[in-house]
């Protein structure tokens, strides 16, 4: 699953390229944006049948709980809330190695980074997680515990408060 605005920054066409090579898995993309129509055309023109664009939804957790893995292909992030939402329920993460993502995930512990644009490396990590239940379970537990330890509501509130007071 991926949750993102369908805009250039989120690099959604990379999701589609990954999905094309991993036809045994379904890819859900939640979100809306100016690239929605272009995304539909791309999927149709490239005969990609395993990507589902569900648009905006008020209950992302309904989809997160039914998912096995969270994928972020962003070109850059600030503070990736969608990754934090995925971590809050213990989803393993595969994410582009970019600002924001690298500040949220510990590579090899709560998820894996792939080099931006390296579709084969992203596929490698997705398959590594999906084909190894022990690894998937360990990454899932680490994702959940990292969220609870570093990104719980009190920690986040205090971090923002101290930042605002600093300025």
C-alpha positions in Angstrom: 0.0 0.0 0.0 1.0 3.6 -0.6 -0.8 6.7 0.7 0.2 9.9 -1.0 -1.0 12.9 -2.9 -0.8 12.1 -6.6 1.8 14.9 -7.3 5.3 14.9 -8.8 7.0 14.8 -5.4 5.5 11.4 -4.6 7.0 9.8 -7.7 3.9 7.5 -8.2 5.0 6.3 -11.6 7.8 4.5 -9.8 5.2 2.6 -7.9 3.6 1.5 -11.2 7.0 0.4 -12.6 7.6 -1.7 -9.5 4.1 -3.2 -9.7 4.5 -4.1 -13.3 7.4 -6.3 -12.4 5.7 -7.8 -9.3 2.4 -8.9 -10.9 1.8 -11.5 -8.1 1.1 -8.7 -5.6 -1.7 -6.1 -5.6 -0.7 -2.5 -5.0 -3.2 -0.1 -3.4 -2.6 3.7 -3.8 -4.7 6.0 -1.6 -4.8 9.7 -2.4 -5.8 12.2 -5.1 -4.0 14.9 -7.0 -3.3 16.5 -10.3 -1.7 13.3 -11.7 -4.7 11.1 -11.2 -5.9 11.1 -14.8 -2.3 10.7 -16.1 -1.8 7.8 -13.7 -5.0 6.1 -15.0 -3.8 6.5 -18.6 -0.3 5.2 -17.7 -1.7 2.1 -16.0 -4.0 1.4 -19.0 -1.3 2.1 -21.6 1.2 -0.2 -19.8 -1.4 -2.9 -19.1 -0.8 -2.8 -15.4 -3.7 -4.6 -13.8 -2.4 -5.0 -10.2 -2.5 -1.3 -9.1 -5.7 0.1 -7.6 -6.2 3.8 -7.3 -8.8 4.3 -4.6 -8.5 8.1 -4.2 -9.0 9.9 -0.9 -10.5 8.0 2.0 -11.3 9.1 5.5 -10.3 5.7 6.9 -6.8 4.9 5.7 -6.4 2.4 8.6 -9.1 0.2 7.0 -6.7 -0.3 4.2 -3.5 -0.3 6.2 -4.7 -3.2 8.4 -5.4 -5.3 5.3 -1.9 -4.6 3.8 1.3 -6.5 4.1 3.8 -3.7 3.4 4.0 0.0 3.0 5.8 1.5 -0.1 7.1 5.1 -0.4 8.7 6.2 -3.6 8.9 9.9 -2.8 11.6 12.2 -4.2 11.7 13.9 -0.8 9.7 14.1 2.4 9.3 16.5 5.3 7.9 14.4 8.1 6.2 11.4 6.3 2.9 11.1 8.2 1.8 8.2 6.0 4.9 6.2 7.0 4.2 6.9 10.6 0.6 5.7 10.2 1.9 2.5 8.7 4.5 2.1 11.4 1.8 2.7 14.1 0.3 -0.7 13.1 3.5 -2.4 12.5 3.7 -2.5 8.7 7.2 -3.2 7.3 8.3 -0.2 5.2 10.2 -0.1 1.8 11.0 3.5 1.0 13.2 5.6 -1.2 16.3 6.7 0.5 15.5 10.4 0.7 15.2 13.2 3.3 12.3 12.5 5.6 12.2 8.8 5.0 15.8 8.4 6.3 14.8 10.3 9.4 11.9 8.0 10.2 13.0 4.5 9.3 16.1 2.6 10.4 17.4 0.6 7.4 17.3 -3.1 8.0 15.5 -2.7 11.3 12.0 -1.1 10.7 12.2 -1.2 7.0 14.5 -1.0 4.0 15.7 1.8 1.8 16.1 1.5 -1.9 18.1 3.9 -4.0 15.7 6.3 -5.7 15.0 5.1 -9.3 16.5 1.7 -8.6 13.3 -0.4 -9.4 15.2 -3.7 -9.1 16.5 -2.8 -5.6 12.9 -1.9 -4.5 11.6 -5.1 -5.9 14.4 -7.0 -4.1 13.4 -5.6 -0.7 9.7 -6.1 -1.3 10.2 -9.7 -2.2 12.7 -10.2 0.6 10.1 -9.2 3.1 7.1 -10.9 1.4 8.9 -14.2 1.0 10.4 -14.5 4.5 7.7 -14.6 7.3 10.4 -14.4 10.1 11.9 -11.3 8.6 8.5 -9.8 7.9 7.5 -10.4 11.5 10.8 -9.0 12.9 10.6 -5.9 10.7 6.9 -5.5 11.6 7.6 -5.6 15.4 10.5 -3.2 15.0 8.4 -0.8 12.9 5.7 -0.8 15.6 8.1 -0.5 18.5 10.1 2.3 16.8 6.8 4.2 16.3 5.9 3.8 19.9 9.3 4.7 21.2 10.2 7.7 18.9 7.0 9.0 17.4 4.2 8.6 20.0 1.9 11.5 20.5 3.6 12.8 23.7 7.1 12.8 22.1 5.8 14.5 18.9 3.9 17.1 20.9 6.9 17.9 23.1 9.2 18.0 20.0 7.0 20.5 18.3 6.5 22.5 21.5 10.3 22.8 22.0 10.8 23.8 18.4 8.1 26.5 18.6 9.5 27.8 21.9 13.0 27.9 20.4 11.9 30.3 17.7 
